Amino acid sequence: MKNLRHNAALLVIDMQQGFDDPAWGPRNNPGAEAKVAALIAAWRAARALVVHVHHDSPDPEGLLRRGTPGNAPKPEARPREDEWVYRKSVNSAFIGTSLHIDLRALGITTLAIIGLTTNHCVSTTARMAGNLGFETFVAADATATFDRANLDGTIRRAEDVHQAALSDLQDEFAQIVDTAWLIAALGSPESEIAVETATRREAGHA
């Protein structure tokens, strides 16, 4: 098992309230938020780097426009004051930000990527991370997406879109893993306690 503790950052992509709008249509993986919360808790407990990326929709009708409720982070992924937050207006977290330079300056060589959506900003960021030379992991159960129309107008189910996007990343741009694998690889007993607490909270037991 790889040990990620000393050189891996958790990259939390676009966990924003605008994605709760029904206009997006049907979504897969309703448990993604709980997995995101568990991974953030694990990284914090291990005192490892948590990086948040928020999207500012350039479209005046966009659901993630800055200054609107949809732009705000989801409660499961609110940044702490000491955590890095980057703002973008395109799909990749590396475009128009200093993220690449800042990660390299800190000696980060590995990225664990989670958030929304699988086939757009998560995929684009993972592809670019791989091309920039980062060892890149995507947690399949800590991301999700929505139904999407094919060119002929037929609809692909969100789960099919999700699986196709992850399959395209596997081995070429990133390794596709799950939340449990990443937490084990983080190698911190404190992480396991934090994850259990976060999981119980999401389930309404704490």
C-alpha beads as a LAMMPS data file, in Angstrom:
LAMMPS data file: protein, C-alpha beads

206 atoms
205 bonds

1 atom types
1 bond types

-500.0 500.0 xlo xhi
-500.0 500.0 ylo yhi
-500.0 500.0 zlo zhi

Masses

1 110.0

Atoms # bond

1 1 1 0.000 0.000 0.000
2 1 1 1.374 3.376 -0.996
3 1 1 1.864 5.928 1.799
4 1 1 0.457 9.291 0.736
5 1 1 0.838 11.141 3.980
6 1 1 3.828 13.390 3.383
7 1 1 3.509 14.535 -0.214
8 1 1 -0.168 14.280 -1.202
9 1 1 -2.739 17.047 -1.392
10 1 1 -6.488 16.506 -1.418
11 1 1 -8.002 18.549 -4.243
12 1 1 -11.707 19.255 -3.608
13 1 1 -13.316 20.382 -6.867
14 1 1 -16.465 22.534 -7.115
15 1 1 -18.338 21.239 -4.085
16 1 1 -20.828 24.086 -4.388
17 1 1 -24.513 24.467 -3.639
18 1 1 -25.444 25.365 -7.202
19 1 1 -25.129 21.695 -8.092
20 1 1 -28.184 21.002 -5.935
21 1 1 -30.389 22.871 -8.405
22 1 1 -32.869 20.499 -10.109
23 1 1 -32.070 22.137 -13.459
24 1 1 -29.046 19.842 -13.736
25 1 1 -31.334 16.813 -13.995
26 1 1 -30.854 13.326 -12.514
27 1 1 -27.569 12.662 -10.713
28 1 1 -25.740 9.506 -9.758
29 1 1 -23.968 8.606 -6.513
30 1 1 -26.075 10.375 -3.864
31 1 1 -23.487 9.325 -1.289
32 1 1 -20.691 11.395 -2.817
33 1 1 -21.019 14.226 -0.295
34 1 1 -20.532 11.843 2.632
35 1 1 -17.401 10.410 1.007
36 1 1 -16.063 13.908 0.342
37 1 1 -16.651 14.817 3.991
38 1 1 -14.861 11.656 5.143
39 1 1 -11.821 12.356 2.978
40 1 1 -11.590 15.970 4.096
41 1 1 -11.799 14.797 7.713
42 1 1 -9.043 12.243 7.105
43 1 1 -6.713 14.744 5.454
44 1 1 -7.276 17.273 8.226
45 1 1 -6.644 14.684 10.923
46 1 1 -3.395 13.715 9.204
47 1 1 -2.429 17.401 8.957
48 1 1 -2.078 16.981 5.206
49 1 1 -2.862 19.648 2.627
50 1 1 -6.521 20.230 1.691
51 1 1 -7.078 22.429 -1.369
52 1 1 -10.492 23.735 -2.392
53 1 1 -11.327 24.866 -5.915
54 1 1 -14.529 26.844 -6.517
55 1 1 -16.088 27.636 -9.863
56 1 1 -17.304 31.140 -10.762
57 1 1 -19.723 30.753 -13.670
58 1 1 -18.900 33.376 -16.334
59 1 1 -22.411 32.952 -17.782
60 1 1 -24.814 35.525 -16.259
61 1 1 -27.379 32.710 -15.991
62 1 1 -24.907 30.181 -14.566
63 1 1 -25.902 28.378 -11.392
64 1 1 -22.450 28.915 -9.825
65 1 1 -22.200 32.673 -10.350
66 1 1 -20.098 34.468 -7.764
67 1 1 -22.221 36.389 -5.283
68 1 1 -25.173 34.003 -5.590
69 1 1 -26.189 31.243 -3.128
70 1 1 -25.217 28.621 -5.693
71 1 1 -21.587 29.731 -5.566
72 1 1 -21.304 28.929 -1.858
73 1 1 -19.606 25.693 -0.781
74 1 1 -21.688 22.727 0.270
75 1 1 -21.712 22.262 4.063
76 1 1 -19.735 19.013 3.763
77 1 1 -16.853 20.860 2.121
78 1 1 -16.593 24.280 3.740
79 1 1 -12.947 25.389 3.734
80 1 1 -11.200 26.196 6.973
81 1 1 -9.475 29.547 7.260
82 1 1 -6.040 27.935 6.948
83 1 1 -6.894 25.926 3.819
84 1 1 -6.102 26.991 0.285
85 1 1 -9.004 28.152 -1.898
86 1 1 -8.656 28.786 -5.633
87 1 1 -11.279 30.281 -7.923
88 1 1 -11.620 29.339 -11.567
89 1 1 -13.961 30.088 -14.459
90 1 1 -13.022 27.153 -16.717
91 1 1 -12.945 23.385 -16.268
92 1 1 -9.348 22.942 -15.109
93 1 1 -8.227 23.994 -11.645
94 1 1 -4.810 24.789 -13.152
95 1 1 -5.953 27.395 -15.677
96 1 1 -5.962 30.989 -14.466
97 1 1 -4.683 30.018 -11.007
98 1 1 -1.301 29.588 -9.324
99 1 1 -2.201 26.075 -8.162
100 1 1 0.566 24.269 -10.054
101 1 1 3.293 26.653 -8.862
102 1 1 2.052 26.610 -5.273
103 1 1 1.884 22.814 -5.094
104 1 1 5.376 22.408 -6.512
105 1 1 6.754 25.034 -4.128
106 1 1 5.451 22.969 -1.221
107 1 1 6.919 19.748 -2.597
108 1 1 3.560 18.146 -3.398
109 1 1 3.959 15.365 -5.956
110 1 1 0.657 13.502 -5.546
111 1 1 -2.948 14.647 -5.878
112 1 1 -6.124 12.935 -4.708
113 1 1 -9.015 14.495 -6.611
114 1 1 -12.663 14.502 -5.511
115 1 1 -15.742 16.640 -6.108
116 1 1 -18.020 17.627 -8.982
117 1 1 -18.550 16.757 -11.724
118 1 1 -16.896 13.542 -12.860
119 1 1 -16.896 14.207 -16.586
120 1 1 -16.199 17.931 -16.494
121 1 1 -14.034 19.697 -13.922
122 1 1 -12.869 16.558 -12.099
123 1 1 -11.854 14.890 -15.360
124 1 1 -10.266 17.997 -16.873
125 1 1 -8.270 18.711 -13.718
126 1 1 -7.154 15.078 -13.423
127 1 1 -6.027 15.013 -17.057
128 1 1 -3.996 18.166 -16.620
129 1 1 -2.567 16.977 -13.297
130 1 1 -1.339 13.812 -14.978
131 1 1 0.164 15.773 -17.852
132 1 1 1.918 18.099 -15.413
133 1 1 3.613 15.116 -13.816
134 1 1 1.623 14.689 -10.618
135 1 1 0.843 11.173 -9.472
136 1 1 -2.924 11.465 -9.634
137 1 1 -5.716 9.538 -7.959
138 1 1 -9.461 10.045 -8.408
139 1 1 -11.864 8.651 -5.812
140 1 1 -14.724 7.168 -7.840
141 1 1 -17.154 7.181 -4.913
142 1 1 -16.385 10.815 -3.984
143 1 1 -17.466 12.315 -7.271
144 1 1 -20.701 12.345 -9.264
145 1 1 -22.333 13.709 -12.385
146 1 1 -25.639 14.178 -14.189
147 1 1 -27.545 12.715 -17.118
148 1 1 -26.186 14.013 -20.398
149 1 1 -27.504 14.146 -23.971
150 1 1 -25.661 12.394 -26.789
151 1 1 -25.159 14.170 -30.101
152 1 1 -28.270 12.453 -31.439
153 1 1 -30.330 13.730 -28.537
154 1 1 -30.642 10.428 -26.699
155 1 1 -29.915 10.589 -22.979
156 1 1 -27.076 8.790 -21.232
157 1 1 -27.734 7.985 -17.603
158 1 1 -25.550 9.789 -15.085
159 1 1 -24.007 6.528 -13.880
160 1 1 -23.000 5.633 -17.442
161 1 1 -21.464 9.092 -17.928
162 1 1 -19.635 8.717 -14.600
163 1 1 -18.223 5.287 -15.450
164 1 1 -17.161 6.341 -18.945
165 1 1 -15.331 9.400 -17.633
166 1 1 -13.473 7.377 -15.005
167 1 1 -12.611 4.659 -17.527
168 1 1 -11.087 7.261 -19.834
169 1 1 -8.868 8.513 -16.997
170 1 1 -7.719 5.118 -15.728
171 1 1 -4.026 4.324 -16.254
172 1 1 -3.415 7.144 -18.740
173 1 1 -4.072 10.218 -16.590
174 1 1 -4.899 8.877 -13.126
175 1 1 -5.511 5.828 -10.994
176 1 1 -9.159 5.291 -10.102
177 1 1 -9.541 4.267 -6.460
178 1 1 -12.140 4.686 -3.722
179 1 1 -12.397 6.568 -0.446
180 1 1 -11.380 3.592 1.694
181 1 1 -8.214 3.066 -0.384
182 1 1 -7.171 6.702 -0.072
183 1 1 -7.730 6.757 3.684
184 1 1 -5.728 3.566 4.127
185 1 1 -2.945 4.965 1.953
186 1 1 -2.896 8.130 4.032
187 1 1 -1.661 5.922 6.868
188 1 1 -2.856 7.938 9.853
189 1 1 -4.725 6.383 12.818
190 1 1 -6.177 9.830 13.534
191 1 1 -7.647 9.795 10.032
192 1 1 -9.623 6.646 10.749
193 1 1 -11.150 8.216 13.867
194 1 1 -11.988 11.409 11.987
195 1 1 -13.579 9.441 9.160
196 1 1 -15.744 7.441 11.549
197 1 1 -16.918 10.674 13.183
198 1 1 -17.661 12.321 9.834
199 1 1 -19.520 9.251 8.591
200 1 1 -21.679 9.108 11.720
201 1 1 -22.433 12.815 11.423
202 1 1 -23.515 12.438 7.782
203 1 1 -25.749 9.531 8.798
204 1 1 -27.332 11.634 11.526
205 1 1 -25.924 9.598 14.428
206 1 1 -23.716 12.275 15.983

Bonds

1 1 1 2
2 1 2 3
3 1 3 4
4 1 4 5
5 1 5 6
6 1 6 7
7 1 7 8
8 1 8 9
9 1 9 10
10 1 10 11
11 1 11 12
12 1 12 13
13 1 13 14
14 1 14 15
15 1 15 16
16 1 16 17
17 1 17 18
18 1 18 19
19 1 19 20
20 1 20 21
21 1 21 22
22 1 22 23
23 1 23 24
24 1 24 25
25 1 25 26
26 1 26 27
27 1 27 28
28 1 28 29
29 1 29 30
30 1 30 31
31 1 31 32
32 1 32 33
33 1 33 34
34 1 34 35
35 1 35 36
36 1 36 37
37 1 37 38
38 1 38 39
39 1 39 40
40 1 40 41
41 1 41 42
42 1 42 43
43 1 43 44
44 1 44 45
45 1 45 46
46 1 46 47
47 1 47 48
48 1 48 49
49 1 49 50
50 1 50 51
51 1 51 52
52 1 52 53
53 1 53 54
54 1 54 55
55 1 55 56
56 1 56 57
57 1 57 58
58 1 58 59
59 1 59 60
60 1 60 61
61 1 61 62
62 1 62 63
63 1 63 64
64 1 64 65
65 1 65 66
66 1 66 67
67 1 67 68
68 1 68 69
69 1 69 70
70 1 70 71
71 1 71 72
72 1 72 73
73 1 73 74
74 1 74 75
75 1 75 76
76 1 76 77
77 1 77 78
78 1 78 79
79 1 79 80
80 1 80 81
81 1 81 82
82 1 82 83
83 1 83 84
84 1 84 85
85 1 85 86
86 1 86 87
87 1 87 88
88 1 88 89
89 1 89 90
90 1 90 91
91 1 91 92
92 1 92 93
93 1 93 94
94 1 94 95
95 1 95 96
96 1 96 97
97 1 97 98
98 1 98 99
99 1 99 100
100 1 100 101
101 1 101 102
102 1 102 103
103 1 103 104
104 1 104 105
105 1 105 106
106 1 106 107
107 1 107 108
108 1 108 109
109 1 109 110
110 1 110 111
111 1 111 112
112 1 112 113
113 1 113 114
114 1 114 115
115 1 115 116
116 1 116 117
117 1 117 118
118 1 118 119
119 1 119 120
120 1 120 121
121 1 121 122
122 1 122 123
123 1 123 124
124 1 124 125
125 1 125 126
126 1 126 127
127 1 127 128
128 1 128 129
129 1 129 130
130 1 130 131
131 1 131 132
132 1 132 133
133 1 133 134
134 1 134 135
135 1 135 136
136 1 136 137
137 1 137 138
138 1 138 139
139 1 139 140
140 1 140 141
141 1 141 142
142 1 142 143
143 1 143 144
144 1 144 145
145 1 145 146
146 1 146 147
147 1 147 148
148 1 148 149
149 1 149 150
150 1 150 151
151 1 151 152
152 1 152 153
153 1 153 154
154 1 154 155
155 1 155 156
156 1 156 157
157 1 157 158
158 1 158 159
159 1 159 160
160 1 160 161
161 1 161 162
162 1 162 163
163 1 163 164
164 1 164 165
165 1 165 166
166 1 166 167
167 1 167 168
168 1 168 169
169 1 169 170
170 1 170 171
171 1 171 172
172 1 172 173
173 1 173 174
174 1 174 175
175 1 175 176
176 1 176 177
177 1 177 178
178 1 178 179
179 1 179 180
180 1 180 181
181 1 181 182
182 1 182 183
183 1 183 184
184 1 184 185
185 1 185 186
186 1 186 187
187 1 187 188
188 1 188 189
189 1 189 190
190 1 190 191
191 1 191 192
192 1 192 193
193 1 193 194
194 1 194 195
195 1 195 196
196 1 196 197
197 1 197 198
198 1 198 199
199 1 199 200
200 1 200 201
201 1 201 202
202 1 202 203
203 1 203 204
204 1 204 205
205 1 205 206
